[in-house]
Amino acid sequence: MTADNRCWRRLTAWLLTAAAVVVTVPLLARDLWFDEALTLLHFALLPSVPAIWKAYVIPNNQLLHTVLLHFWMPVTDGWLPLNEGLRLMPLLTTLILILVLWRGFVRSCGWAALAVTVTAWILSPPFALFASSLRGYMLAALAVTAALLAARRWAVVGGWLAAAGFFAAAFAGVAAVPTTLPGIGAALLLAFADRRPWRNRRFWAAAGLALAAFGACYGGIATAFLAVCRLGEGWHNKWAACGAIGLAMLSALGPVLAVAGFFYLRRLRKRRLPGDIWRLCIWLAPVPACLLLPVAPFPRVFWCFFPVWVVLAARGLRPFFAWARRCHRQWQAAACLLIAVVAWGATMNDGAAWISDRLIGGDDDFFAPYYRRADFQPSALMAQIRQRYAAAGNDHPVLYASFAADPWALYLYGRMTGMEIRFDGPRGTAAGPFDGAVFRRDETLPEVWKNAGTWFQWKDWVVVK
């Protein structure tokens, strides 16, 4: 490799990280929503790592993510606002992921192919959302990327160091989000796709290591883990879950998949590579997971597959760039594809709300869920309520919040402004008396509040008194 090539690769890596920062920074200031506020208040504030590990009672406690958040909070406390300080952690995780992905696969995928594909991913609507989410999904994606690198090294040269690296990455992935295990499997299958995995002892040994990592993480809390599994959380409309994942994939990689698919079909007329069937299985892996389980997992848990899909898509562009080199048009081809990717990303971002409302529905995880929209401002709502009660001489109001009103977010920001928010939970209904109540504007009021008068409406909420 010449010095010029090394310089271009390093420059591209930093340009990609800069692009990730640019698309994510506007979302850092958004308020925490239900899952994020619950994780912060109920788990990350526990006094120690063992206490966090033992408190695995609901899926919101994504163990490794919660532990990192526990140690991250003091780092930004006092010099950054709450939202930006907390969301800086997933952004840093995202930047590390991009650098690891670039450093690990630029040679095997090709500089232009990987640069265009990662750019497409960065410009997609889900990317900025997950890069700023106070959840463990981007951490899980980083772990899957590390597992893919370790598995590839083990497939080629073997050795205990590669095995140890794969075990550590698998442990980190399942500790971040337990449903990362299929993503680890996809990474393993891609690493061994051209080496007849069903006959390869290293493949089966790596699969055993992944299961051992899962057991090491959750074996000590097996009873609690099984109880969480029995909660049955997820999407009951299984095909809708598959559709949401497919739309997210197309929004991230649409032009790349179109070009790669065209050149793959051209090659397919001549010959088929031995690993093609396994690579197809990786693309379709979420489908059986959604259809065969009693309840389809939330589509967001499949975010960990995206680094694997990015590598697959980038490798699929290699015939396109080989053709462009033969025609002495490599730069022109890269520029045209990059323009198409940027235009596609802009179109997807402009239409994110339409896709969310018309094609996915209210449970959207990828495009424009309610907590990404401008009207979701629980901190401003609590400030409004606090100001109105203070003007009426009530400095410590107690309010009821419905489940649809996002009570954990209201509780967090209400506590910061000196108010007490109570809401129903699995242990029973909230006890009064109350000075008022907060509901979503579009929900039907419970019988006990139907005679209360509307005090004021603000954004998505209505406050009754």
KAVEN-V987487 format. One record per helix or strand of 3 or more residues. SS is the DSSP state (hx for helix, st for strand). FROM is the first residue (numbers start at 1). LEN is the number of residues. Records with the same first field share a line. If there is no record, write none. Layout:
# KAVEN-V987487
SS=FROM-LEN + FROM-LEN
This chain:
# KAVEN-V987487
hx=3-23 + 34-11 + 49-6 + 63-14 + 82-28 + 111-12 + 125-7 + 137-20 + 160-17 + 178-14 + 197-3 + 201-29 + 238-31 + 276-17 + 299-18 + 318-9 + 330-21 + 352-9 + 370-3 + 378-14 + 403-3 + 407-10 + 447-3
st=398-4 + 420-3 + 436-5 + 454-5 + 461-4
